[in-house]
Amino acid sequence: MLGTGFDATFSDNCPGATIANDFNGGSSLAGETFPKGVATVAWTATDASGATAMCSVDITITDGESPTITCPADLEVEPTSTIGALVTYDAPVVGDNCPGATYACAPASGSQFGFGDTVVTCAATDDSGNQESCMFTVTVLEAAGVIDNVIDAINDLHNAGALNGGQTNALLKKLLHVLNAIDEVKDNVACNVLQAFINHVTDLIATGVLTEAEGLPLIASAENARAALGCPAPPKFRNYQTELPGSQIETEMSR
């Protein structure tokens, strides 16, 4: 708060008297800014003969202004287990007219989030108890939602020329098989076909069809879908798809 309105006035029977305060040593508080709380300013008037008179004023500054808080954008994450995912999100941006404002969010960053939408509420509080809040949504995809995104990614790779039509169709066939198995609650079938998909993408990377930057995100998403379904550890041999005869692949996928 500006101090202009807290100047003392004085008079004397002879010219030459002066006044000064103990806050800035001057004759005026004009332009001064006082911190929150109580500040006692003493004024001393002195005349030409050295006689003095004193007074003081208590200046109380209160903070009625709420802090500001801006939440991060809504967040979509893939699952990492059968109960959802541990989600870490960016901290909100907090501002205030005085130092010392803090914030808290619930659920906190690093918490376990279940499948679907969870609204996170963040509240900023300053030293005077003023508060402001914001909200954002964290969405944890279920296995089918992850597969839908992988299908989109494969179509993007095809459109970019990284995959030819045959390669694209082979991958999409597996993913559509997974979605059908999920719809029919045949999680064991979905798990087997997802592993075949992972092995297929691994081979495409090994043969140079896909770069690691293109293929590894597909594998990571498929592994997250397997985690959401509670799939067991994959077979120990190198490549489930290429090490079985073609007819046996279809048999194994449908078990």
Secondary structure, DSSP 8 states (H G I E B T S, - for coil): -B-GGG------SSTT-EEEETTTSSS--TT-B--SEEEEEEEEEE-TTS-EEEEEEEEEE------EEE----EEE--SBTTBEEE-----EEE-SSTT-EEEEES-TTEEE-SEEEEEEEEEE-TT--EEEEEEEEEE--HHHHHHHHHHHHHHHHHTTSS-HHHHHHHHHHHHHHHHHHHTT-HHHHHHHHHHHHHHHHHHHHTTSS-HHHHHHHHHHHHHHHHHHT-----SSS-TTTTS-HHHHHHHHT-
